Amino acid sequence: VLNDMFAEDFKTMLRVTASDEIHELMFISIDGNGVDMRIRIGSEYSVERVSFGERVNDETGAIARVRAVLQAVGLGGKKQGI
């Protein structure tokens, strides 16, 4: 669900420079405090953690917090989900 809803917005958010095109971004884990994403730029992989800022207890809360993180930096995150 998170990949479909938010991957493109996070590619934009996490892009450092114009030459650092993110070729792949995949949410790999989620817990009550945040999400981990695997990011590929060229042939290099890294894992980035995005904290929710406050603990959530369910999928609906996680989606709301991910959306809030994106909106705080002026990106989409407005698609309707669960």
PyMOL Python script that loads the backbone (N, CA, C, O; Angstrom):
from pymol import cmd

cmd.read_pdbstr("""\
ATOM      1  N   VAL A   1       0.827  -1.192   0.000  1.00  0.00           N
ATOM      2  CA  VAL A   1       0.000   0.000   0.000  1.00  0.00           C
ATOM      3  C   VAL A   1       0.870   1.254   0.000  1.00  0.00           C
ATOM      4  O   VAL A   1       0.651   2.148  -0.817  1.00  0.00           O
ATOM      5  N   LEU A   2       1.853   1.340   0.898  1.00  0.00           N
ATOM      6  CA  LEU A   2       2.689   2.534   0.982  1.00  0.00           C
ATOM      7  C   LEU A   2       3.493   2.762  -0.296  1.00  0.00           C
ATOM      8  O   LEU A   2       3.653   3.901  -0.733  1.00  0.00           O
ATOM      9  N   ASN A   3       4.002   1.678  -0.899  1.00  0.00           N
ATOM     10  CA  ASN A   3       4.758   1.838  -2.140  1.00  0.00           C
ATOM     11  C   ASN A   3       3.901   2.474  -3.221  1.00  0.00           C
ATOM     12  O   ASN A   3       4.335   3.410  -3.893  1.00  0.00           O
ATOM     13  N   ASP A   4       2.689   1.971  -3.390  1.00  0.00           N
ATOM     14  CA  ASP A   4       1.795   2.501  -4.418  1.00  0.00           C
ATOM     15  C   ASP A   4       1.415   3.951  -4.143  1.00  0.00           C
ATOM     16  O   ASP A   4       1.322   4.756  -5.069  1.00  0.00           O
ATOM     17  N   MET A   5       1.200   4.280  -2.901  1.00  0.00           N
ATOM     18  CA  MET A   5       0.707   5.601  -2.551  1.00  0.00           C
ATOM     19  C   MET A   5       1.794   6.672  -2.495  1.00  0.00           C
ATOM     20  O   MET A   5       1.544   7.818  -2.868  1.00  0.00           O
ATOM     21  N   PHE A   6       3.000   6.319  -2.033  1.00  0.00           N
ATOM     22  CA  PHE A   6       3.955   7.352  -1.656  1.00  0.00           C
ATOM     23  C   PHE A   6       5.351   7.258  -2.265  1.00  0.00           C
ATOM     24  O   PHE A   6       6.148   8.175  -2.066  1.00  0.00           O
ATOM     25  N   ALA A   7       5.682   6.208  -2.988  1.00  0.00           N
ATOM     26  CA  ALA A   7       7.063   6.031  -3.468  1.00  0.00           C
ATOM     27  C   ALA A   7       7.534   7.203  -4.321  1.00  0.00           C
ATOM     28  O   ALA A   7       8.654   7.680  -4.136  1.00  0.00           O
ATOM     29  N   GLU A   8       6.712   7.676  -5.246  1.00  0.00           N
ATOM     30  CA  GLU A   8       7.143   8.774  -6.122  1.00  0.00           C
ATOM     31  C   GLU A   8       7.411  10.057  -5.338  1.00  0.00           C
ATOM     32  O   GLU A   8       8.377  10.766  -5.620  1.00  0.00           O
ATOM     33  N   ASP A   9       6.568  10.353  -4.366  1.00  0.00           N
ATOM     34  CA  ASP A   9       6.784  11.553  -3.545  1.00  0.00           C
ATOM     35  C   ASP A   9       8.065  11.438  -2.719  1.00  0.00           C
ATOM     36  O   ASP A   9       8.793  12.419  -2.568  1.00  0.00           O
ATOM     37  N   PHE A  10       8.345  10.241  -2.181  1.00  0.00           N
ATOM     38  CA  PHE A  10       9.571  10.077  -1.402  1.00  0.00           C
ATOM     39  C   PHE A  10      10.801  10.133  -2.297  1.00  0.00           C
ATOM     40  O   PHE A  10      11.853  10.598  -1.856  1.00  0.00           O
ATOM     41  N   LYS A  11      10.699   9.672  -3.542  1.00  0.00           N
ATOM     42  CA  LYS A  11      11.826   9.817  -4.470  1.00  0.00           C
ATOM     43  C   LYS A  11      12.177  11.295  -4.617  1.00  0.00           C
ATOM     44  O   LYS A  11      13.353  11.659  -4.632  1.00  0.00           O
ATOM     45  N   THR A  12      11.175  12.131  -4.722  1.00  0.00           N
ATOM     46  CA  THR A  12      11.397  13.571  -4.833  1.00  0.00           C
ATOM     47  C   THR A  12      11.974  14.131  -3.538  1.00  0.00           C
ATOM     48  O   THR A  12      12.926  14.910  -3.572  1.00  0.00           O
ATOM     49  N   MET A  13      11.413  13.746  -2.407  1.00  0.00           N
ATOM     50  CA  MET A  13      11.844  14.273  -1.119  1.00  0.00           C
ATOM     51  C   MET A  13      13.295  13.903  -0.805  1.00  0.00           C
ATOM     52  O   MET A  13      14.042  14.723  -0.270  1.00  0.00           O
ATOM     53  N   LEU A  14      13.692  12.687  -1.133  1.00  0.00           N
ATOM     54  CA  LEU A  14      15.008  12.196  -0.737  1.00  0.00           C
ATOM     55  C   LEU A  14      16.100  12.484  -1.761  1.00  0.00           C
ATOM     56  O   LEU A  14      17.275  12.226  -1.499  1.00  0.00           O
ATOM     57  N   ARG A  15      15.735  13.004  -2.900  1.00  0.00           N
ATOM     58  CA  ARG A  15      16.715  13.341  -3.937  1.00  0.00           C
ATOM     59  C   ARG A  15      17.560  14.518  -3.453  1.00  0.00           C
ATOM     60  O   ARG A  15      17.030  15.580  -3.128  1.00  0.00           O
ATOM     61  N   VAL A  16      18.855  14.323  -3.409  1.00  0.00           N
ATOM     62  CA  VAL A  16      19.760  15.328  -2.862  1.00  0.00           C
ATOM     63  C   VAL A  16      20.110  16.382  -3.916  1.00  0.00           C
ATOM     64  O   VAL A  16      20.023  17.581  -3.653  1.00  0.00           O
ATOM     65  N   THR A  17      20.504  15.932  -5.097  1.00  0.00           N
ATOM     66  CA  THR A  17      20.840  16.859  -6.178  1.00  0.00           C
ATOM     67  C   THR A  17      20.156  16.389  -7.458  1.00  0.00           C
ATOM     68  O   THR A  17      19.629  15.278  -7.519  1.00  0.00           O
ATOM     69  N   ALA A  18      20.169  17.232  -8.465  1.00  0.00           N
ATOM     70  CA  ALA A  18      19.547  16.892  -9.741  1.00  0.00           C
ATOM     71  C   ALA A  18      20.201  15.671 -10.377  1.00  0.00           C
ATOM     72  O   ALA A  18      19.547  14.943 -11.124  1.00  0.00           O
ATOM     73  N   SER A  19      21.476  15.436 -10.094  1.00  0.00           N
ATOM     74  CA  SER A  19      22.163  14.285 -10.681  1.00  0.00           C
ATOM     75  C   SER A  19      21.934  12.997  -9.896  1.00  0.00           C
ATOM     76  O   SER A  19      22.313  11.922 -10.361  1.00  0.00           O
ATOM     77  N   ASP A  20      21.331  13.081  -8.731  1.00  0.00           N
ATOM     78  CA  ASP A  20      21.087  11.899  -7.889  1.00  0.00           C
ATOM     79  C   ASP A  20      19.702  11.316  -8.133  1.00  0.00           C
ATOM     80  O   ASP A  20      18.888  11.227  -7.214  1.00  0.00           O
ATOM     81  N   GLU A  21      19.442  10.926  -9.359  1.00  0.00           N
ATOM     82  CA  GLU A  21      18.130  10.355  -9.651  1.00  0.00           C
ATOM     83  C   GLU A  21      17.973   9.034  -8.900  1.00  0.00           C
ATOM     84  O   GLU A  21      18.828   8.153  -8.991  1.00  0.00           O
ATOM     85  N   ILE A  22      16.887   8.908  -8.168  1.00  0.00           N
ATOM     86  CA  ILE A  22      16.602   7.669  -7.447  1.00  0.00           C
ATOM     87  C   ILE A  22      15.933   6.723  -8.430  1.00  0.00           C
ATOM     88  O   ILE A  22      14.840   6.990  -8.929  1.00  0.00           O
ATOM     89  N   HIS A  23      16.607   5.615  -8.699  1.00  0.00           N
ATOM     90  CA  HIS A  23      16.104   4.659  -9.682  1.00  0.00           C
ATOM     91  C   HIS A  23      15.068   3.710  -9.088  1.00  0.00           C
ATOM     92  O   HIS A  23      14.192   3.208  -9.792  1.00  0.00           O
ATOM     93  N   GLU A  24      15.180   3.477  -7.803  1.00  0.00           N
ATOM     94  CA  GLU A  24      14.229   2.567  -7.144  1.00  0.00           C
ATOM     95  C   GLU A  24      14.084   2.974  -5.692  1.00  0.00           C
ATOM     96  O   GLU A  24      15.065   3.302  -5.026  1.00  0.00           O
ATOM     97  N   LEU A  25      12.863   2.950  -5.213  1.00  0.00           N
ATOM     98  CA  LEU A  25      12.576   3.204  -3.806  1.00  0.00           C
ATOM     99  C   LEU A  25      11.492   2.232  -3.397  1.00  0.00           C
ATOM    100  O   LEU A  25      10.432   2.176  -4.020  1.00  0.00           O
ATOM    101  N   MET A  26      11.756   1.463  -2.347  1.00  0.00           N
ATOM    102  CA  MET A  26      10.814   0.448  -1.896  1.00  0.00           C
ATOM    103  C   MET A  26      10.706   0.506  -0.378  1.00  0.00           C
ATOM    104  O   MET A  26      11.714   0.424   0.324  1.00  0.00           O
ATOM    105  N   PHE A  27       9.498   0.645   0.123  1.00  0.00           N
ATOM    106  CA  PHE A  27       9.284   0.547   1.565  1.00  0.00           C
ATOM    107  C   PHE A  27       9.579  -0.893   1.963  1.00  0.00           C
ATOM    108  O   PHE A  27       9.005  -1.825   1.399  1.00  0.00           O
ATOM    109  N   ILE A  28      10.473  -1.079   2.934  1.00  0.00           N
ATOM    110  CA  ILE A  28      10.860  -2.438   3.308  1.00  0.00           C
ATOM    111  C   ILE A  28      10.417  -2.829   4.714  1.00  0.00           C
ATOM    112  O   ILE A  28      10.315  -4.016   5.024  1.00  0.00           O
ATOM    113  N   SER A  29      10.153  -1.843   5.563  1.00  0.00           N
ATOM    114  CA  SER A  29       9.617  -2.190   6.883  1.00  0.00           C
ATOM    115  C   SER A  29       8.894  -0.985   7.461  1.00  0.00           C
ATOM    116  O   SER A  29       9.133   0.168   7.100  1.00  0.00           O
ATOM    117  N   ILE A  30       8.010  -1.315   8.367  1.00  0.00           N
ATOM    118  CA  ILE A  30       7.226  -0.274   9.029  1.00  0.00           C
ATOM    119  C   ILE A  30       6.994  -0.713  10.461  1.00  0.00           C
ATOM    120  O   ILE A  30       6.747  -1.889  10.729  1.00  0.00           O
ATOM    121  N   ASP A  31       7.073   0.229  11.369  1.00  0.00           N
ATOM    122  CA  ASP A  31       6.733  -0.048  12.762  1.00  0.00           C
ATOM    123  C   ASP A  31       6.006   1.171  13.310  1.00  0.00           C
ATOM    124  O   ASP A  31       5.727   2.108  12.563  1.00  0.00           O
ATOM    125  N   GLY A  32       5.708   1.173  14.556  1.00  0.00           N
ATOM    126  CA  GLY A  32       4.932   2.247  15.153  1.00  0.00           C
ATOM    127  C   GLY A  32       5.620   3.603  15.155  1.00  0.00           C
ATOM    128  O   GLY A  32       4.975   4.627  15.379  1.00  0.00           O
ATOM    129  N   ASN A  33       6.940   3.617  14.904  1.00  0.00           N
ATOM    130  CA  ASN A  33       7.700   4.865  14.967  1.00  0.00           C
ATOM    131  C   ASN A  33       8.131   5.417  13.615  1.00  0.00           C
ATOM    132  O   ASN A  33       8.550   6.571  13.531  1.00  0.00           O
ATOM    133  N   GLY A  34       8.036   4.614  12.551  1.00  0.00           N
ATOM    134  CA  GLY A  34       8.465   5.104  11.253  1.00  0.00           C
ATOM    135  C   GLY A  34       8.552   4.017  10.208  1.00  0.00           C
ATOM    136  O   GLY A  34       8.118   2.885  10.420  1.00  0.00           O
ATOM    137  N   VAL A  35       9.126   4.384   9.067  1.00  0.00           N
ATOM    138  CA  VAL A  35       9.276   3.456   7.947  1.00  0.00           C
ATOM    139  C   VAL A  35      10.728   3.428   7.495  1.00  0.00           C
ATOM    140  O   VAL A  35      11.453   4.414   7.620  1.00  0.00           O
ATOM    141  N   ASP A  36      11.141   2.274   6.964  1.00  0.00           N
ATOM    142  CA  ASP A  36      12.452   2.117   6.351  1.00  0.00           C
ATOM    143  C   ASP A  36      12.245   1.892   4.862  1.00  0.00           C
ATOM    144  O   ASP A  36      11.348   1.155   4.454  1.00  0.00           O
ATOM    145  N   MET A  37      13.081   2.532   4.056  1.00  0.00           N
ATOM    146  CA  MET A  37      12.982   2.404   2.609  1.00  0.00           C
ATOM    147  C   MET A  37      14.340   2.029   2.043  1.00  0.00           C
ATOM    148  O   MET A  37      15.369   2.564   2.455  1.00  0.00           O
ATOM    149  N   ARG A  38      14.330   1.093   1.084  1.00  0.00           N
ATOM    150  CA  ARG A  38      15.542   0.754   0.350  1.00  0.00           C
ATOM    151  C   ARG A  38      15.579   1.652  -0.879  1.00  0.00           C
ATOM    152  O   ARG A  38      14.604   1.748  -1.625  1.00  0.00           O
ATOM    153  N   ILE A  39      16.711   2.304  -1.077  1.00  0.00           N
ATOM    154  CA  ILE A  39      16.856   3.261  -2.169  1.00  0.00           C
ATOM    155  C   ILE A  39      18.024   2.837  -3.043  1.00  0.00           C
ATOM    156  O   ILE A  39      19.099   2.501  -2.547  1.00  0.00           O
ATOM    157  N   ARG A  40      17.796   2.857  -4.364  1.00  0.00           N
ATOM    158  CA  ARG A  40      18.875   2.563  -5.310  1.00  0.00           C
ATOM    159  C   ARG A  40      19.118   3.786  -6.181  1.00  0.00           C
ATOM    160  O   ARG A  40      18.205   4.312  -6.818  1.00  0.00           O
ATOM    161  N   ILE A  41      20.361   4.221  -6.190  1.00  0.00           N
ATOM    162  CA  ILE A  41      20.832   5.282  -7.088  1.00  0.00           C
ATOM    163  C   ILE A  41      21.948   4.652  -7.903  1.00  0.00           C
ATOM    164  O   ILE A  41      23.014   4.342  -7.373  1.00  0.00           O
ATOM    165  N   GLY A  42      21.699   4.464  -9.205  1.00  0.00           N
ATOM    166  CA  GLY A  42      22.661   3.742 -10.036  1.00  0.00           C
ATOM    167  C   GLY A  42      22.783   2.318  -9.535  1.00  0.00           C
ATOM    168  O   GLY A  42      21.788   1.598  -9.454  1.00  0.00           O
ATOM    169  N   SER A  43      23.992   1.904  -9.198  1.00  0.00           N
ATOM    170  CA  SER A  43      24.199   0.545  -8.698  1.00  0.00           C
ATOM    171  C   SER A  43      24.393   0.506  -7.184  1.00  0.00           C
ATOM    172  O   SER A  43      24.719  -0.542  -6.626  1.00  0.00           O
ATOM    173  N   GLU A  44      24.192   1.641  -6.521  1.00  0.00           N
ATOM    174  CA  GLU A  44      24.389   1.722  -5.078  1.00  0.00           C
ATOM    175  C   GLU A  44      23.056   1.703  -4.333  1.00  0.00           C
ATOM    176  O   GLU A  44      22.101   2.380  -4.714  1.00  0.00           O
ATOM    177  N   TYR A  45      23.016   0.915  -3.266  1.00  0.00           N
ATOM    178  CA  TYR A  45      21.817   0.803  -2.440  1.00  0.00           C
ATOM    179  C   TYR A  45      22.073   1.394  -1.063  1.00  0.00           C
ATOM    180  O   TYR A  45      23.189   1.341  -0.545  1.00  0.00           O
ATOM    181  N   SER A  46      21.024   1.957  -0.482  1.00  0.00           N
ATOM    182  CA  SER A  46      21.091   2.413   0.903  1.00  0.00           C
ATOM    183  C   SER A  46      19.713   2.219   1.527  1.00  0.00           C
ATOM    184  O   SER A  46      18.724   2.001   0.828  1.00  0.00           O
ATOM    185  N   VAL A  47      19.671   2.303   2.839  1.00  0.00           N
ATOM    186  CA  VAL A  47      18.406   2.228   3.563  1.00  0.00           C
ATOM    187  C   VAL A  47      18.241   3.536   4.322  1.00  0.00           C
ATOM    188  O   VAL A  47      19.144   3.974   5.035  1.00  0.00           O
ATOM    189  N   GLU A  48      17.085   4.146   4.159  1.00  0.00           N
ATOM    190  CA  GLU A  48      16.781   5.401   4.839  1.00  0.00           C
ATOM    191  C   GLU A  48      15.605   5.188   5.788  1.00  0.00           C
ATOM    192  O   GLU A  48      14.664   4.458   5.474  1.00  0.00           O
ATOM    193  N   ARG A  49      15.668   5.826   6.940  1.00  0.00           N
ATOM    194  CA  ARG A  49      14.613   5.758   7.941  1.00  0.00           C
ATOM    195  C   ARG A  49      13.897   7.100   7.991  1.00  0.00           C
ATOM    196  O   ARG A  49      14.539   8.146   8.077  1.00  0.00           O
ATOM    197  N   VAL A  50      12.580   7.072   7.939  1.00  0.00           N
ATOM    198  CA  VAL A  50      11.777   8.282   8.112  1.00  0.00           C
ATOM    199  C   VAL A  50      10.928   8.066   9.361  1.00  0.00           C
ATOM    200  O   VAL A  50      10.103   7.155   9.419  1.00  0.00           O
ATOM    201  N   SER A  51      11.145   8.911  10.345  1.00  0.00           N
ATOM    202  CA  SER A  51      10.427   8.811  11.611  1.00  0.00           C
ATOM    203  C   SER A  51       9.077   9.508  11.508  1.00  0.00           C
ATOM    204  O   SER A  51       8.939  10.517  10.816  1.00  0.00           O
ATOM    205  N   PHE A  52       8.089   8.964  12.198  1.00  0.00           N
ATOM    206  CA  PHE A  52       6.756   9.566  12.217  1.00  0.00           C
ATOM    207  C   PHE A  52       6.672  10.768  13.145  1.00  0.00           C
ATOM    208  O   PHE A  52       5.795  11.614  12.975  1.00  0.00           O
ATOM    209  N   GLY A  53       7.554  10.857  14.111  1.00  0.00           N
ATOM    210  CA  GLY A  53       7.489  11.958  15.059  1.00  0.00           C
ATOM    211  C   GLY A  53       6.586  11.652  16.249  1.00  0.00           C
ATOM    212  O   GLY A  53       6.741  12.228  17.326  1.00  0.00           O
ATOM    213  N   GLU A  54       5.664  10.761  16.045  1.00  0.00           N
ATOM    214  CA  GLU A  54       4.820  10.277  17.145  1.00  0.00           C
ATOM    215  C   GLU A  54       4.427   8.840  16.822  1.00  0.00           C
ATOM    216  O   GLU A  54       4.275   8.473  15.657  1.00  0.00           O
ATOM    217  N   ARG A  55       4.267   8.051  17.840  1.00  0.00           N
ATOM    218  CA  ARG A  55       3.966   6.621  17.652  1.00  0.00           C
ATOM    219  C   ARG A  55       2.552   6.439  17.100  1.00  0.00           C
ATOM    220  O   ARG A  55       1.616   7.140  17.484  1.00  0.00           O
ATOM    221  N   VAL A  56       2.428   5.462  16.175  1.00  0.00           N
ATOM    222  CA  VAL A  56       1.113   5.070  15.653  1.00  0.00           C
ATOM    223  C   VAL A  56       0.857   3.619  16.012  1.00  0.00           C
ATOM    224  O   VAL A  56       1.783   2.867  16.316  1.00  0.00           O
ATOM    225  N   ASN A  57      -0.415   3.234  15.973  1.00  0.00           N
ATOM    226  CA  ASN A  57      -0.773   1.885  16.405  1.00  0.00           C
ATOM    227  C   ASN A  57      -1.371   1.005  15.322  1.00  0.00           C
ATOM    228  O   ASN A  57      -1.607  -0.181  15.549  1.00  0.00           O
ATOM    229  N   ASP A  58      -1.620   1.576  14.138  1.00  0.00           N
ATOM    230  CA  ASP A  58      -2.237   0.776  13.087  1.00  0.00           C
ATOM    231  C   ASP A  58      -1.889   1.333  11.710  1.00  0.00           C
ATOM    232  O   ASP A  58      -1.250   2.378  11.592  1.00  0.00           O
ATOM    233  N   GLU A  59      -2.317   0.621  10.677  1.00  0.00           N
ATOM    234  CA  GLU A  59      -2.006   1.017   9.305  1.00  0.00           C
ATOM    235  C   GLU A  59      -2.587   2.376   8.945  1.00  0.00           C
ATOM    236  O   GLU A  59      -1.942   3.166   8.257  1.00  0.00           O
ATOM    237  N   THR A  60      -3.784   2.648   9.399  1.00  0.00           N
ATOM    238  CA  THR A  60      -4.418   3.938   9.108  1.00  0.00           C
ATOM    239  C   THR A  60      -3.599   5.082   9.699  1.00  0.00           C
ATOM    240  O   THR A  60      -3.410   6.110   9.050  1.00  0.00           O
ATOM    241  N   GLY A  61      -3.118   4.910  10.916  1.00  0.00           N
ATOM    242  CA  GLY A  61      -2.280   5.919  11.548  1.00  0.00           C
ATOM    243  C   GLY A  61      -0.958   6.089  10.820  1.00  0.00           C
ATOM    244  O   GLY A  61      -0.467   7.208  10.673  1.00  0.00           O
ATOM    245  N   ALA A  62      -0.374   4.977  10.359  1.00  0.00           N
ATOM    246  CA  ALA A  62       0.889   5.050   9.622  1.00  0.00           C
ATOM    247  C   ALA A  62       0.719   5.814   8.316  1.00  0.00           C
ATOM    248  O   ALA A  62       1.554   6.650   7.972  1.00  0.00           O
ATOM    249  N   ILE A  63      -0.349   5.535   7.596  1.00  0.00           N
ATOM    250  CA  ILE A  63      -0.608   6.240   6.338  1.00  0.00           C
ATOM    251  C   ILE A  63      -0.795   7.732   6.600  1.00  0.00           C
ATOM    252  O   ILE A  63      -0.284   8.563   5.850  1.00  0.00           O
ATOM    253  N   ALA A  64      -1.514   8.068   7.648  1.00  0.00           N
ATOM    254  CA  ALA A  64      -1.733   9.472   7.986  1.00  0.00           C
ATOM    255  C   ALA A  64      -0.415  10.163   8.321  1.00  0.00           C
ATOM    256  O   ALA A  64      -0.203  11.304   7.909  1.00  0.00           O
ATOM    257  N   ARG A  65       0.470   9.505   9.053  1.00  0.00           N
ATOM    258  CA  ARG A  65       1.754  10.105   9.424  1.00  0.00           C
ATOM    259  C   ARG A  65       2.677  10.241   8.211  1.00  0.00           C
ATOM    260  O   ARG A  65       3.373  11.248   8.081  1.00  0.00           O
ATOM    261  N   VAL A  66       2.693   9.245   7.323  1.00  0.00           N
ATOM    262  CA  VAL A  66       3.496   9.346   6.102  1.00  0.00           C
ATOM    263  C   VAL A  66       3.006  10.525   5.271  1.00  0.00           C
ATOM    264  O   VAL A  66       3.807  11.310   4.764  1.00  0.00           O
ATOM    265  N   ARG A  67       1.700  10.646   5.135  1.00  0.00           N
ATOM    266  CA  ARG A  67       1.111  11.768   4.388  1.00  0.00           C
ATOM    267  C   ARG A  67       1.512  13.101   5.024  1.00  0.00           C
ATOM    268  O   ARG A  67       1.829  14.056   4.314  1.00  0.00           O
ATOM    269  N   ALA A  68       1.499  13.170   6.353  1.00  0.00           N
ATOM    270  CA  ALA A  68       1.863  14.402   7.060  1.00  0.00           C
ATOM    271  C   ALA A  68       3.334  14.760   6.839  1.00  0.00           C
ATOM    272  O   ALA A  68       3.668  15.934   6.678  1.00  0.00           O
ATOM    273  N   VAL A  69       4.209  13.758   6.831  1.00  0.00           N
ATOM    274  CA  VAL A  69       5.634  14.007   6.574  1.00  0.00           C
ATOM    275  C   VAL A  69       5.806  14.632   5.195  1.00  0.00           C
ATOM    276  O   VAL A  69       6.541  15.608   5.046  1.00  0.00           O
ATOM    277  N   LEU A  70       5.141  14.081   4.192  1.00  0.00           N
ATOM    278  CA  LEU A  70       5.259  14.617   2.831  1.00  0.00           C
ATOM    279  C   LEU A  70       4.667  16.016   2.720  1.00  0.00           C
ATOM    280  O   LEU A  70       5.244  16.887   2.070  1.00  0.00           O
ATOM    281  N   GLN A  71       3.543  16.227   3.339  1.00  0.00           N
ATOM    282  CA  GLN A  71       2.907  17.541   3.273  1.00  0.00           C
ATOM    283  C   GLN A  71       3.754  18.598   3.989  1.00  0.00           C
ATOM    284  O   GLN A  71       3.749  19.765   3.599  1.00  0.00           O
ATOM    285  N   ALA A  72       4.471  18.196   5.022  1.00  0.00           N
ATOM    286  CA  ALA A  72       5.327  19.133   5.759  1.00  0.00           C
ATOM    287  C   ALA A  72       6.463  19.668   4.891  1.00  0.00           C
ATOM    288  O   ALA A  72       6.977  20.757   5.144  1.00  0.00           O
ATOM    289  N   VAL A  73       6.854  18.909   3.871  1.00  0.00           N
ATOM    290  CA  VAL A  73       7.912  19.363   2.968  1.00  0.00           C
ATOM    291  C   VAL A  73       7.340  19.822   1.629  1.00  0.00           C
ATOM    292  O   VAL A  73       8.075  20.005   0.659  1.00  0.00           O
ATOM    293  N   GLY A  74       6.028  20.005   1.588  1.00  0.00           N
ATOM    294  CA  GLY A  74       5.390  20.561   0.403  1.00  0.00           C
ATOM    295  C   GLY A  74       5.179  19.598  -0.738  1.00  0.00           C
ATOM    296  O   GLY A  74       5.050  20.015  -1.889  1.00  0.00           O
ATOM    297  N   LEU A  75       5.142  18.314  -0.437  1.00  0.00           N
ATOM    298  CA  LEU A  75       4.912  17.310  -1.482  1.00  0.00           C
ATOM    299  C   LEU A  75       3.529  16.721  -1.339  1.00  0.00           C
ATOM    300  O   LEU A  75       2.848  16.908  -0.330  1.00  0.00           O
ATOM    301  N   GLY A  76       3.126  15.996  -2.389  1.00  0.00           N
ATOM    302  CA  GLY A  76       1.806  15.357  -2.473  1.00  0.00           C
ATOM    303  C   GLY A  76       1.337  14.694  -1.210  1.00  0.00           C
ATOM    304  O   GLY A  76       0.971  15.361  -0.242  1.00  0.00           O
ATOM    305  N   GLY A  77       1.347  13.378  -1.220  1.00  0.00           N
ATOM    306  CA  GLY A  77       0.851  12.642  -0.074  1.00  0.00           C
ATOM    307  C   GLY A  77      -0.630  12.839   0.135  1.00  0.00           C
ATOM    308  O   GLY A  77      -1.138  12.621   1.235  1.00  0.00           O
ATOM    309  N   LYS A  78      -1.328  13.250  -0.906  1.00  0.00           N
ATOM    310  CA  LYS A  78      -2.746  13.565  -0.758  1.00  0.00           C
ATOM    311  C   LYS A  78      -3.669  12.487  -1.298  1.00  0.00           C
ATOM    312  O   LYS A  78      -4.889  12.598  -1.178  1.00  0.00           O
ATOM    313  N   LYS A  79      -3.089  11.424  -1.901  1.00  0.00           N
ATOM    314  CA  LYS A  79      -3.927  10.359  -2.436  1.00  0.00           C
ATOM    315  C   LYS A  79      -4.705   9.696  -1.314  1.00  0.00           C
ATOM    316  O   LYS A  79      -4.215   9.547  -0.194  1.00  0.00           O
ATOM    317  N   GLN A  80      -5.891   9.314  -1.628  1.00  0.00           N
ATOM    318  CA  GLN A  80      -6.709   8.637  -0.625  1.00  0.00           C
ATOM    319  C   GLN A  80      -6.286   7.176  -0.537  1.00  0.00           C
ATOM    320  O   GLN A  80      -6.007   6.544  -1.555  1.00  0.00           O
ATOM    321  N   GLY A  81      -6.241   6.659   0.642  1.00  0.00           N
ATOM    322  CA  GLY A  81      -5.863   5.272   0.851  1.00  0.00           C
ATOM    323  C   GLY A  81      -6.832   4.609   1.797  1.00  0.00           C
ATOM    324  O   GLY A  81      -8.039   4.854   1.775  1.00  0.00           O
ATOM    325  N   ILE A  82      -6.278   3.786   2.602  1.00  0.00           N
ATOM    326  CA  ILE A  82      -7.085   3.031   3.551  1.00  0.00           C
ATOM    327  C   ILE A  82      -7.652   3.960   4.598  1.00  0.00           C
ATOM    328  O   ILE A  82      -8.367   3.515   5.496  1.00  0.00           O
TER     329      ILE A  82
END
""", "prot")
cmd.dss("prot")
cmd.show_as("cartoon", "prot")
cmd.util.cbc("prot")
cmd.orient("prot")
